[in-house]
Amino acid sequence: MIKIRNSHGADGERILEIWRNAVLATHDFLSCEDRAAVDREVRDFLPVAPLLLAVDENDNPLGFMLLNGSHMEALFIDPAHHGKGMGRALVNHALTLSPVLTTDVNEQNVQASAFYFHLGFIRTGRSEKDGQGRPYPLLHLKFQHQNQT
């Protein structure tokens, strides 16, 4: 059973490990230089960020989400646990906190885009560059409740 809990200081190294593994598995479009730059940006921030974690029965983190109000800033699942409901559980939890949920996804991250569309997100826009001005287009998404058109 998937449990969702808030992160704490002791989770820091595991959170970075999840992030790095997920990026290696899904972000093959990043140049080596950009991957290293992003790693430097997140290694100090991510372990202390207020994250929601998907944990197993032994309280081991398997994935995480960062929410900023109703915007999902990040969702990363350890690739060894892809397809096991971790991402869906985190998104469903976010929807209990905010019925309006938005996120951005790298256009080249086909796996993530397919995941979001499968859950019911719709495209609301596109940016040519990512949030740091790098040449990686973003798709802007919003969760569309099933009874909406």
Residue pairs with C-beta under 8 A, 6 or more apart in sequence:
1 57
2 54
2 55
2 56
2 85
2 86
2 89
3 54
3 55
3 56
3 57
3 59
4 52
4 53
4 54
4 55
4 89
4 90
4 93
5 52
5 53
5 55
5 59
6 50
6 51
6 52
6 53
7 15
7 49
7 50
7 51
7 52
7 53
7 61
7 64
9 47
9 48
11 47
11 51
11 53
11 61
12 46
12 47
12 48
13 47
14 60
14 61
15 46
15 47
15 51
15 53
15 61
15 64
16 42
16 43
16 46
16 47
17 78
18 61
18 62
18 63
18 64
18 76
18 77
18 78
19 42
19 46
19 64
19 76
20 39
21 78
21 79
21 80
22 76
22 77
22 78
22 79
23 30
23 35
23 38
23 76
24 79
25 79
25 82
26 79
26 109
26 111
26 112
27 35
27 106
27 108
27 109
29 106
29 108
29 109
29 136
30 38
30 136
34 134
34 136
38 132
41 132
49 66
50 66
51 64
51 65
51 66
52 64
52 65
52 66
52 67
52 90
52 93
52 94
53 61
53 62
53 63
53 64
54 61
54 62
54 63
54 64
54 65
54 77
54 86
54 87
54 89
54 90
55 61
55 62
56 62
62 77
62 78
62 81
62 86
63 75
63 76
63 77
63 78
63 81
63 86
63 87
63 90
64 74
64 75
64 76
64 90
65 72
65 74
65 75
65 90
65 91
65 93
65 94
66 72
66 73
66 74
66 75
67 73
67 94
67 97
67 98
69 98
70 98
70 100
70 101
70 102
71 101
71 102
71 103
72 91
72 94
72 101
72 102
72 103
73 103
75 87
75 90
75 91
75 103
75 112
77 86
77 87
78 86
82 111
87 115
88 119
91 101
91 119
91 143
94 101
95 101
95 143
99 145
100 142
100 143
101 142
101 143
102 124
102 140
102 141
102 142
102 143
103 116
103 121
103 141
104 127
104 131
104 138
104 139
104 140
104 141
105 112
105 113
105 116
105 138
105 139
105 141
106 112
106 130
106 136
106 137
106 138
106 139
107 113
107 126
107 136
107 137
107 138
107 139
108 136
108 137
113 139
116 141
119 143
120 143
120 144
120 145
120 146
121 141
121 142
121 143
121 144
122 141
122 142
122 144
123 139
123 140
123 141
124 140
124 141
124 142
125 139
125 140
126 137
126 138
126 139
126 140
127 137
127 138
127 140
128 135
128 137
129 135
129 136
129 137
129 138
130 136
130 137
130 138
131 138
